[in-house]
Amino acid sequence: MTENFDEYIREVLTEAKRCEGPSLRQLSDKPNYRFMACKPNPYSPGYKRIYWSRKGKKINLNHCKTAVPGQARYEECKDALRAIIRARKKHRLLQKLKKKNK
């Protein structure tokens, strides 16, 4: 019991040291997630590490209405909305090129 508890405390303290300030999006060190970042914790002082974009899972945009900054769901929604905007711009550009070629 003591060894496991000491190992758990050591792990918590090293995790706290790794996230001393906000960071940009990075590739995740967890195998099931694509991205991670340190973001301000909305419920207590300090920062927390969040993981988002699970591999093999689709994003439900209906959950974006209640997403709060500092949550993984918020970051997923931000990424999804950026992807939608990029796709729309690309589609408009292709439509303009088709009109010019006619």
Secondary structure, DSSP 8 states (H G I E B T S, - for coil): -HHHHHHHHHHHHHHHHH-SS----EE-SSTTEEEEEEEE-SSSSSEEEEEEEETT----GGGGGG--TTSHHHHHHHHHHHHHHHHHHHHHHHHHHHHHH-
